[in-house]
Amino acid sequence: MSKRLRRLAMLGAFVLVAGAGVWVALPGEAADSLLSRGKSALASSIEAKTTTADRVIDGNPATRWASKEGVDPQWIRVDLGGESTVHRVKLTWEPGYAKEYRLEVSSDGTTFTTLKTFTNQDGGTDDITGLEAHGRYVRVVGTKRATEYGYSLFEFEVYGTSDAVGDTKKPSVPRGLSSSAVTATSAELSWTASTDKVGVFGYDILRDGVHIASTTTPSYTDAGLTSEKSYGYRIRARDLADNVSGESSALTVKTIAGGAGMFVLAAAGDIAQQCLESEPACIHPKTAKVVEFIKPDNVLTMGDSQYDDAHLSDYNSYYAKTWGKFKDITKPVPGNHDTYAEPAYNGYDTYFGPAIAKPDGKRYYSWEKGNWHFIALDSTDYMPDDSKPGAAPRNDQLSWLKADLAKNTKGCVAAYFHHPRWSSGDHGDNEDSEQFWRILTGAKVDLVLNGHDHHYERFNPMNGAGDPDPNGTVEILGGMGGAVPYDLSPGHPATAKLLSTYGVVKLTMTDNDFTSQLIGLNNTVEDSSPTYTCRPKR
């Protein structure tokens, strides 16, 4: 055998599945290992806080994941942490097993390819061998339950070889670092993508020699800068084996004049599940650390700060221990879960206290900072029963909103409330928020923030009908503060970025404009907006 053929045999031969972005691989000679143990898992739903997705990868045969009862289909996926060749999957079912299911693989967590479909199953242990697949995510999709309950797995084990095994070669040094747009408070950076033996995982951004953020794409917007100041930037690349390249050539950027009244906000909705920091799958302690990283002047919560029935005891046991650190600078609005306790809103009202929960005597109010006017609405009170579409709205809040907008004297306006008018998530577009949206867009409000659906979605500016309009209002849906993510639908025509992830929205506001970033759990920038200039209000 020639040296070239021998090398190919060692690496394995890869074939691209057309249209799927997933590689099917002939198994190489490296020994298989358990790839899934201790990584991360995500599920379409959970039955209780004791049956979360991470239980299937903890190596404990007594713990399990369980989905909602009586609902088909349901899925659970394992993130292997990087591209890997998969040869074997072992599923250990609890009595609530799948009668029918399929096994899928994906490289991006969005587009999945079916590896095998199973019918007439009898539970127990399914040891699926002889697989020849390549990707980062492995998913089990249950399509028919064997019982009246949900789907339940004790263990979800994936065996194979990681692409990063044995890789010691550094990625190439990023080149061509430049800045395409500089404002008083931000600098948009871009560079030529690095190359690597296996694959570039991401890039570190260094400002004046200090690592400030990471990104998975060869671009980054550094926001929250000071006007008329020079900054030095360098970039370095990382691969899947955490090999780090040398630093790029330096780029000096000087921000322009202006940016008066600059301040930073952190925003998210749907935050505190009933779990603690000691539990690996508990997210709200992690997003609270992102808020600490952002160092905001104020924190905005877009409803459902506490799950599930939002009793005062729940607020004190969970939310207070993480996001509660920022209580004094928090400007909250309630969500539908705040009405599930008896009496409704008791946990929300009592925990935050009247000065924060009802500063004007109601749960909807306005406040100002710099050249910004902020409007906090109670969409749950406006729609008395959000489980019954079409329920008669409370027009008193509409009257207040119109009057509040009419007397505003600030040049920039933002509004936030729980139920989004537009969403590509599980709840979808909410027609009950139509009047809110129409009034706000008609008043040329610059930014609307929402929660309710458990994902991140940034829209390009839209008009009152929800159509893309460069002179319209920007909506950001930030329901990824800690609650279990929901399924996504295809994005709207105006959707700029759609992600099933956790994190916190960072907003950098000046007297004349704003920018937004989604900061992920590792303080990485998952999305950056352009700079939006506030529109004349008269």
ZICOR-V783614 format. One record per pair of residues at least 12 apart in sequence whose ideal C-beta (glycine too) atoms are under 6 Angstrom apart, sorted by the first residue. I is the first residue (numbers start at 0). J is the second residue. Records with the same first field share a line. If there is no record, write none. Layout:
BEGIN
I->J  J
END
This chain:
BEGIN
9->28
10->27
11->24  25  27
12->25
16->112
19->110  112
20->106  110
21->104  106  112  134
22->133
23->131  132
24->84  131  133
26->86
29->160
31->86  158  159
33->158
34->79  83  157  159
35->56  77  156  157
36->56  58
38->56  78  79  80
39->78
40->52  53  55  56  77
41->76
42->64  75
43->73  74
44->66  67
45->483
46->65  149
48->273  274
50->63  64  65
51->280
52->64  75
53->279  280
55->152  154  155
60->153
63->93  151  153
64->152
65->149  151
66->149  150
67->149
68->148  149
72->140  141  142
73->141  150
74->138  140
75->139
76->136  138
77->137  155  157
78->136
79->135
81->161  163  239
82->135  162
83->159  161
84->133  159  160
85->130  132  157  159
86->130  158  159
87->128  158
88->127  157
89->126  156
90->125
91->124  153  154
92->122  152
93->151  153
95->146  148  149  151
96->122  145
97->141  150
98->120  143  145
99->118  142  143
100->117  139  141  142
101->113  116  140
102->114  115
103->138
104->132  134  137
105->134  136
106->134  135
108->136
111->138
114->132
137->157
162->197  239
163->239  240
166->196  197  240
168->196
169->242  244
170->193  195  199  236  238  244
171->193  194
172->244  245  247
173->190  193  234  236  247
174->191
175->190  191
176->190  234  247  250
178->252
181->252
182->530
183->226  254  255  257  258
184->224  258  261  507  509
185->220  222  514  530
186->221  252
187->220
188->219
189->218
190->217  234
192->217
193->236
195->238
197->238  239
198->239
199->236  238
200->237  238  239
201->213  215  237
202->214  234  236
203->235
204->219
205->233
206->230  232
207->231
212->524
213->523
214->524
220->527
222->507  514
223->263  507
224->254
226->254  256  257  258
227->256
228->254
229->251  253
230->252
231->249  251
232->250
233->246  247  249
234->247
258->509
259->510
260->369  370  509  510
261->509
262->296  368  369  508
263->295  296  507
264->295  297  299  506
265->290  293  295  298  503
266->299  448  477  504
267->477  480  503
268->301  302  303  450  477  478  480
269->303  450  453  478  480  482
270->283  304  322  480  481
271->283  305  317  318  481
272->306  481
273->317
282->481  501
283->321  481
284->321
285->520
286->480  481  503
287->321  322
289->503  518
290->503
292->522
293->505
297->328  330
298->325  328  329
299->330  415
300->331
301->415  417  448  449  450
302->332  333  334  417  450
303->334  336
304->318
305->318
306->336
308->339  340
309->336  337  340  346
310->340  346
311->346  349  350
314->346  350
332->375  416
333->347  362  377  379
334->417
335->379  385
338->379
362->377
363->376  377  396
365->403
369->510
370->409  410  411  510
371->409  411  508
372->407  409  412
373->413
374->414
376->416
378->416  417  418
380->393
381->393  396
382->431
397->434
400->438
404->442
410->533
411->445  533
412->444  445
413->446
414->439  444  447
415->448
417->450  451
418->432  451
419->449  476
420->432  436
421->465  474  491
422->452  476
423->456  487  488  490  491  497
424->452  454  485
425->452  485  486
426->451  452
437->463
440->463  472
443->534  536
444->472
445->533
446->473
447->472  474
448->475
449->476
450->478
451->478
452->478  485
453->478  482  484  485
454->484  487  499
455->479  498  500  517
456->476  497
457->475  495  496
458->474  493  494
459->493  495
460->473
461->493
467->492  493
473->531
475->504
477->504
479->500  501  502
484->499
487->499
496->526
501->520
502->517  518  519
503->518
504->517
505->518
511->533
512->530  531  532
513->531
514->528  530
515->528
END
